[in-house]
Amino acid sequence: MKAELEAAAAEAQAVRDRIGPIRNVSADVLLRITGVQPGPGGGRISTVVADYELRNNQDGTTLARVRVSQQ
């Protein structure tokens, strides 16, 4: 599964500066389920991102905590 999150340019640059050249970062994402569609052999779950946290895996430092506004 692939996901893309958008951020303001200044916010994104601040996170890139904290990550540095080592890309050993993980993301914890809280999703809100908005719908479920059963289907043959599976189905689809629709979600929206409620918030996420980026963490440096080497030292456990939290790089960013973001609560996504629900418009």
C-alpha positions in Angstrom: 0.0 0.0 0.0 1.3 3.4 -0.9 0.2 6.7 0.7 1.1 10.3 0.1 0.7 13.1 2.6 0.9 16.7 1.7 2.4 19.4 3.9 3.2 23.1 3.5 6.6 23.8 1.9 8.1 25.3 5.1 6.8 22.4 7.3 8.1 19.8 4.8 11.6 21.5 4.7 11.8 21.5 8.5 11.1 17.8 8.6 13.7 17.1 5.8 16.3 19.2 7.8 15.7 17.1 10.9 15.8 13.8 8.9 19.1 14.7 7.3 20.9 12.4 4.8 20.0 9.2 6.7 16.5 8.1 5.7 15.9 5.7 8.6 12.4 7.1 9.5 9.1 5.4 10.3 5.6 6.8 10.3 2.7 5.9 12.6 -0.5 6.9 11.0 -4.0 7.0 12.6 -6.7 6.4 10.0 -10.4 7.1 10.3 -12.5 4.5 8.4 -15.1 6.3 6.2 -16.6 3.4 4.3 -16.4 -0.3 3.6 -17.3 -1.9 0.3 -17.4 -5.8 0.2 -16.3 -7.4 -3.0 -15.3 -10.7 -4.5 -12.1 -12.0 -3.0 -11.8 -9.0 -0.6 -13.2 -5.5 -0.8 -12.3 -1.9 -0.2 -11.9 0.1 3.0 -11.9 3.9 2.5 -10.1 6.0 5.1 -8.9 9.5 5.8 -5.7 10.4 7.7 -6.5 11.7 11.2 -2.9 12.3 12.3 0.6 11.0 11.9 4.0 10.9 13.6 7.4 10.6 12.0 10.1 9.1 14.1 13.9 8.6 13.6 14.4 4.8 14.0 18.0 5.2 15.1 17.5 7.2 18.2 13.7 7.2 18.7 13.4 11.0 18.3 10.0 12.3 17.2 10.6 14.4 14.1 7.0 15.6 13.5 3.5 15.1 14.9 0.8 16.3 12.6 -3.0 16.4 13.1 -4.6 16.6 9.7 -7.5 19.1 9.5 -10.7 17.5 8.4 -12.4 19.8 5.9 
